[in-house]
Amino acid sequence: MCGIVGFTGRQQAAPILLEGLSKLEYRGYDSAGVVVRDGDASAEIVKAKGRLKVLSEKTNGGEAVPGTCGIGHTRWATHGEPSENNAHPHSSDDMNVVAVHNGIIENYQEIKDKLLKKGYTFYSQTDTEALVKLVDYYYKKYQVGPIDALAKTMVRVRGSYALAVMFKDYPGEIYVARKDSPMILGIADGESYIASDVPAILKYTRNVYYIGNLEMARLTKGEIEFYNIDGEIIEKELTEIKWDAESAEKGGYEYFMMKEIHEQPKAIRDTINAVVSDGKIDLSSVGITEEQIRDVNQIHIVACGSAYHVGVVAQYVIEDLVRIPVRVELASEFRYRNPLLQDNDMVLIISQSGETADSLAAMREAKNRGIRTLAIVNVVGSSIAREADNVFYTLAGPEIAVATTKAYSCQLVACYLLALEFARVRGTLKDNDYQEMLRELDTLPAKIEKIIEDKERIQWFASKYVNAKDVFFLGRGIDYAICLEGSLKMKEISYVHSEAYAAGELKHGTISLIEDGTLVISVLTQQELYEKMVSNMVEVKSRGACLMGLTTYGHYNIEDTVDFATYIPKTDRHFSASLAVVPLQLMGYYLSLAKGLDVDKPRNLAKSVTVE
Ligand code: G6P
């Protein structure tokens, strides 16, 4: 989704903007632009379609646009095709107001019609141009300052926005407004920053403010003032970002995704250690009490993408260990289907970014109905983290590759920990088993390290399938949930059509798609389902499929059936997703690499989907 960076201070703005935007590339974009102002001189806009490199060349690395105050933007097209014309910044015709925007203005057509009647003309197809011109309209009509003009605009528009604006009459200042789209503000000595996400400004400062919904801010050099929608000044607390700048860099790896795959053991260990000490889970940092745990009747897990796949695993694990009903649902469905929620239900939202529009809306729906919301979130201070009743933070650190790996793995572990604690409190797990499972959880990082050590074998196998057209993933129970994630990894970064099926469903349609050479990846980590899975594999093999089998060490007879076998260490059956997902992440990665694709920035995808 769109990325925003802004700077006002003593240094030249353009290089900072370009560098910051490069750190937001992972969000996905199709065009980019900057506007910079040199003192009182008029602001200069430069835009380019395509990669940031083009914008950088056009501005000579920023040198061609001198000035110490500016804003920049990477655009992920929603209204209007990707083009230079539709790229941000957008401005009023007299350059009185120049702005960049992330989000969607739902009633932009109505606003545009109104402004057309008032004599405004439009040069782009974007909703943002209407937004910018509305700010200009109110600013001039009511002869008010920037904050009042923004406040009037906020009352008039519907939708979501992180908006950064420069006004001709206020050199050296940037104004921002926010509703439902991410934005942080950073501060250092004599310098102020804005950004859609922390990595963009981490090199310059770790001191940030989180701006709330329907709030505004005014940035001058080294100072930031916040306002509510009535234009009154409000106080904000400064937060220190604990991530070090290095964790947002590639650190010698060719792609972030490979670096993040390797970071999984540490990320999981950190997430476990944050809530486990002396052989006991302590959820006091999450803020949920034993009484509240006892009261829960049903859990609704709501999430999108890979986080939803975590939910599918969690459904198996929680129902089995805690014996309460769990329903897992896509946030985009949950939010619009008028779900049946009872007083003692709990809605568990899983989100890496904490900004996914559908997950956020689903959570608000639950809250409006008075249902307790517990969020598993990675990004501190994100919208979901701030609004949920309870937050379980995963400690994955910054995840940059669009395809999630370490955040997914931490989310799984967070779900296991919740399941174990719920089971202990509700008495559905014997103390011995609880202790044993906690000890087993502790071994996962080392087991993942062992799987990663063997990555070259997967690379070899993936390179043979560089021309694969269709891939099918088969599994039962938790293995089916793992297949969902393995299949997503493959299609999102390798552009290979892939689908995951519960193996028992094979005969109800999918098997007709199997022909000579079709790659079928089977996951068999669940002992009690092993034989049934082997039967399903034989069925597809006899129809010409080429088979890869993913199972645990010891099941070497699988080699009688498959063309390629890969093994993971044994673990408690509830935790097997944490290990089995790793070879599948590697498979997607190496296939993408072999095809010469940009592993970290797959086409059309965004890391954080902040619009519906
Ligand atoms: C995007 C990302 C996925 C992610 C999903 C949900 O599609 O590419 O990796 O799983 O959004 O994101 P969230 O931040 O809510 O976990």
Boltz pocket constraint, residues with backbone or C-beta under 6 A from the ligand:
constraints:
  - pocket:
      binder: B
      contacts: [[A, 304], [A, 305], [A, 306], [A, 307], [A, 308], [A, 350], [A, 351], [A, 352], [A, 353], [A, 354], [A, 355], [A, 356], [A, 359], [A, 402], [A, 403], [A, 404], [A, 605], [A, 606], [A, 607], [A, 608], [A, 609]]
      max_distance: 6.0
